[in-house]
């Protein structure tokens, strides 16, 4: 499970309104009949129109300055393993979102606890993802595609008499490069914009910066994680417990659907990897054999090329070497956005 929180874009190329973002979330509905379209929903209602979403979000911005975000975007990205566990059931995902938003409300650090009834949000399921330019498969294929384009340009120059060269040799080189392109789907070379295979269901949530009364600001992007400050001579609580939110959202899925989460799928594991990879890998290598095997399989499916390891448990140096090796391949995978665990 990967969850992200992003504030509204407010530079010159973006509208102050939520309409651009809502229009973007309508892309999968294009060309579909009304009965086939995916509708927005919130805590209590289904089938909310995009026009209603824009009206409610744009009309709930009292006293916010032009440079302040009016809304935040939360994206919930279940892994294919999690989606398989719930049979990719949209009803179950909606149930999960409604529970997650309770955790979102409870994560605000305030003198008076924030409940879901204070949160104005609208969510939408999407079922497709496309390959982006930063995806590992696209980047690795692009190396070959760039060489092919260069050779094709050179062939045209030879045909025009601008340079000397053997066209047949160049054509053979192009054929060889085409055969070597590593990533294909159903025989087609993976390029930017191509649909990703398998289950890709995810959830976009647009949540107002202000509470439903339009009086209080509830910012999950506050730089104050959990603190107190003086306001009008009185100490008040402020901030958003982001770690708590991510952790509880993950546990909520496991509890709701009786999901047995592997170590490498946990938020705490990802956090440990960032802050202390040696502890991360020491924990990974110390898992019981069946759990470790499952962890390596999950990582392999997520795009991490697992090196073959035969580690004597009593040799610390060998274990440390293995940790460095693992870290290297995961860093490469993470930098190319190929990890989805």
C-alpha positions in Angstrom: 0.0 0.0 0.0 1.4 3.4 -1.0 -0.4 6.5 0.1 0.6 10.0 -0.9 -0.6 13.5 0.1 0.0 16.4 -2.3 -1.1 20.0 -2.0 -2.8 21.9 -4.8 -0.5 23.3 -7.4 -0.6 27.0 -7.4 2.0 28.3 -9.9 1.0 30.4 -12.9 0.1 27.4 -15.1 -2.6 26.1 -12.7 -6.1 27.5 -11.9 -7.1 28.6 -8.4 -10.2 26.4 -8.9 -10.3 22.7 -8.4 -11.9 22.3 -11.8 -8.6 21.4 -13.6 -8.0 18.6 -11.2 -11.5 17.3 -11.3 -11.4 17.4 -15.1 -8.2 15.3 -15.0 -10.0 12.7 -12.8 -12.7 12.4 -15.4 -10.3 11.1 -18.1 -11.4 7.5 -17.7 -15.0 8.4 -18.2 -14.4 9.8 -21.7 -16.4 8.0 -24.4 -18.4 5.9 -21.8 -22.2 5.9 -21.3 -23.5 7.4 -18.0 -24.2 3.9 -16.6 -20.5 2.9 -17.3 -18.9 6.0 -15.8 -17.2 5.9 -12.4 -18.7 8.6 -10.1 -17.3 10.5 -7.2 -18.3 9.5 -3.7 -17.8 10.7 -0.2 -18.5 9.4 3.3 -22.2 9.2 2.9 -23.1 9.4 -0.8 -22.3 7.7 -4.1 -22.7 9.1 -7.6 -21.7 12.7 -7.0 -21.3 14.8 -10.1 -18.0 16.5 -11.0 -19.8 19.8 -11.1 -20.9 19.3 -7.5 -17.4 18.5 -6.4 -16.0 21.7 -8.0 -18.8 23.7 -6.5 -18.3 22.3 -3.0 -14.5 22.5 -2.9 -14.3 26.0 -4.5 -17.0 27.3 -2.2 -15.2 26.2 0.9 -12.2 28.5 0.9 -13.1 31.2 3.4 -10.2 33.5 4.4 -7.6 31.5 2.5 -5.0 33.6 0.7 -4.3 33.3 -3.0 -0.9 31.5 -2.4 -2.4 29.0 0.1 -3.6 25.6 -1.2 -7.4 25.3 -1.2 -7.4 21.5 -1.3 -5.1 18.5 -1.0 -4.9 15.4 -3.1 -4.6 12.0 -1.4 -3.8 9.0 -3.6 -4.3 5.5 -2.3 -2.3 2.9 -4.3 -2.9 -0.7 -3.3 -0.4 -3.2 -4.6 -1.5 -5.9 -7.1 -1.1 -8.4 -4.2 -3.6 -6.4 -2.1 -6.0 -5.9 -5.0 -5.9 -9.6 -5.7 -6.7 -10.3 -2.0 -10.0 -8.4 -2.3 -10.7 -9.5 -5.9 -10.3 -5.9 -7.1 -13.8 -5.3 -5.7 -14.8 -1.6 -6.0 -17.3 -1.9 -3.2 -14.6 -3.1 -0.8 -12.2 -0.3 -1.9 -14.9 2.3 -1.3 -15.5 0.8 2.2 -11.8 1.0 2.8 -11.5 4.6 1.7 -14.3 5.6 4.1 -12.5 4.0 6.9 -9.2 5.6 5.9 -10.7 9.0 5.9 -11.7 8.4 9.6 -8.0 7.8 10.2 -7.2 11.0 8.3 -9.5 13.0 10.5 -8.1 11.5 13.7 -4.5 12.3 12.6 -5.0 16.0 13.1 -3.4 17.3 16.3 -6.0 19.6 17.8 -7.4 20.6 21.2 -10.8 19.4 20.1 -10.5 16.0 18.3 -11.3 16.1 14.6 -13.9 13.6 13.3 -14.9 12.5 9.9 -17.9 14.7 10.1 -15.6 17.7 9.9 -13.9 16.6 6.7 -15.1 17.7 3.2 -13.8 15.2 0.6 -14.7 13.5 -2.6 -13.1 10.3 -3.9 -12.9 8.5 -7.2 -11.7 5.1 -8.3 -9.5 4.7 -11.3 -8.7 1.3 -13.0 -5.9 2.1 -15.4 -2.4 3.4 -15.2 -0.1 4.3 -18.1 3.7 4.1 -18.3 5.4 7.4 -17.6 8.8 8.6 -18.9 10.4 7.9 -15.6 9.3 4.3 -15.4 12.1 1.8 -15.5 10.8 -0.1 -18.5 10.4 3.1 -20.6 13.9 4.4 -19.6 15.6 1.1 -20.4 13.8 0.7 -23.7 14.6 4.3 -24.6 18.3 3.5 -24.8 17.6 1.2 -27.7 15.0 3.4 -29.3 17.4 6.4 -29.3 20.0 4.4 -31.1 17.4 3.2 -33.7 16.3 6.8 -34.3 19.9 7.8 -34.8 20.5 5.1 -37.4 17.2 5.8 -39.2 18.3 9.5 -39.5 21.7 8.4 -40.8 20.0 6.2 -43.5 18.0 9.1 -44.7 21.2 11.2 -44.9 22.9 8.5 -46.9 20.0 8.3 -49.3 20.2 12.0 -49.8 23.9 11.8 -50.5 24.8 13.9 -47.5 27.0 11.3 -45.9 28.7 8.0 -46.9 27.5 4.7 -45.4 26.3 1.2 -45.9 22.5 1.3 -45.7 22.1 -2.5 -45.5 24.5 -2.7 -42.5 22.6 0.1 -40.8 19.3 -1.8 -41.4 20.8 -4.9 -39.9 21.9 -2.9 -36.9 18.4 -1.6 -36.5 16.9 -5.1 -36.7 19.4 -6.3 -34.0 18.6 -3.3 -31.7 14.8 -4.0 -32.1 15.3 -7.6 -31.1 17.3 -6.5 -28.0 14.7 -4.1 -26.6 14.0 -5.7 -23.2 10.5 -4.7 -22.3 7.4 -5.7 -24.3 3.7 -6.3 -23.6 2.0 -8.8 -25.9 4.8 -8.3 -28.3 4.6 -4.5 -28.3 7.5 -2.4 -27.1 6.7 -0.6 -23.8 6.6 3.2 -24.5 5.4 6.2 -22.6 1.6 6.4 -22.6 1.0 2.6 -22.9 -1.4 1.1 -20.5 0.2 -0.9 -17.6 -0.8 -4.6 -17.4 -2.5 -6.3 -14.5 -4.6 -4.8 -11.8 -4.0 -1.1 -11.6 -7.0 0.1 -9.5 -6.2 3.1 -7.3 -8.1 6.0 -5.6 -7.9 9.7 -5.9 -9.3 11.9 -3.1 -9.7 15.6 -3.2 -10.1 17.0 0.3 -10.8 20.6 1.2 -8.3 22.6 3.2 -11.2 24.0 5.3 -13.5 21.9 7.5 -17.2 21.5 6.5 -18.2 24.6 8.4 -15.7 26.6 6.3 -14.3 28.1 9.6 -11.3 26.0 10.5 -8.2 25.1 8.5 -7.2 21.4 8.4 -3.9 21.2 6.6 -2.2 17.8 6.3 0.7 19.6 4.8 1.6 21.5 7.9 5.3 21.7 8.6 4.3 21.4 12.3 4.0 17.6 12.7 2.7 17.7 16.2 3.3 20.7 18.4 1.8 23.6 20.3 1.9 27.3 19.6 0.6 30.5 21.2 -2.5 32.0 19.6 -4.1 35.1 21.1 -2.2 34.4 24.3 -3.3 30.8 24.5 -1.4 27.6 23.8 -3.1 25.6 21.0 -2.3 22.2 19.4 -1.5 22.1 15.7 -0.1 19.8 13.0 -0.9 16.5 11.3 0.5 13.1 12.4 1.5 11.9 9.0 3.3 8.8 10.2 0.3 7.8 12.3 -2.0 8.3 9.3 0.1 6.1 7.0 0.5 3.4 9.6 -3.2 3.3 10.6 -4.3 3.2 7.0 -2.2 0.2 6.4 -3.4 -1.6 9.5 -7.0 -0.7 8.6 -6.7 -2.7 5.3 -5.2 -5.6 7.1 -8.0 -5.6 9.8 -10.9 -5.1 7.4 -9.8 -7.8 4.9 -7.8 -10.2 7.1 -4.7 -9.5 5.0 -1.4 -11.0 6.2 1.1 -8.3 5.4 4.7 -9.3 4.7 7.6 -7.3 6.3 8.6 -5.7 3.0 5.1 -4.4 2.4 4.9 -2.4 5.6 5.2 1.4 6.0 7.6 0.9 8.9 9.8 -1.3 6.8 10.0 1.3 4.0 10.8 4.0 6.6 13.5 1.9 8.1 15.0 1.3 4.7 15.3 5.1 4.2 16.8 5.8 7.6 18.9 2.7 8.3 19.1 0.2 5.4 21.4 -2.1 7.5 18.7 -2.6 10.1 16.2 -3.1 7.2 18.2 -5.9 5.6 19.3 -7.4 8.8 15.6 -7.8 9.6 14.8 -9.1 6.2 17.6 -11.7 6.3 16.5 -12.7 9.8 12.9 -13.5 8.8 11.8 -17.2 9.1 12.6 -19.0 5.8 9.0 -19.0 4.5 8.5 -15.3 5.2 11.8 -14.4 3.7 11.0 -16.4 0.6 7.7 -14.6 0.3 9.4 -11.2 0.9 11.9 -11.8 -1.9 9.2 -13.0 -4.3 7.2 -9.8 -3.5 10.3 -7.7 -4.2 11.0 -9.5 -7.4 7.4 -8.9 -8.6 7.8 -5.3 -7.8 10.8 -4.9 -10.1 13.7 -5.5 -7.8 16.2 -7.9 -9.5 17.1 -10.1 -6.5 20.7 -11.3 -6.6 21.3 -15.0 -5.9 22.6 -15.3 -2.3 23.9 -18.1 -0.3 24.7 -16.5 3.1 26.3 -18.3 6.0 24.4 -17.0 9.0 27.5 -17.1 11.2 29.6 -14.9 8.9 28.8 -11.2 9.7 31.0 -9.9 6.8 29.1 -12.0 4.2 25.8 -10.7 5.6 27.0 -7.1 5.4 28.1 -7.6 1.8 24.7 -9.0 1.0 23.1 -6.0 2.5 25.2 -3.7 0.3 24.3 -5.8 -2.7 20.5 -5.7 -1.9 20.6 -1.9 -1.3 22.2 -1.3 -4.6 19.6 -3.1 -6.6 16.7 -1.6 -4.6 18.1 1.9 -5.0 18.2 1.4 -8.8 14.6 0.2 -8.8 13.4 3.0 -6.5 15.1 5.7 -8.7 13.2 4.3 -11.7 9.9 4.2 -9.9 9.6 0.4 -10.3 8.8 -0.5 -6.7 5.2 -1.0 -5.8 5.4 -2.8 -2.5 
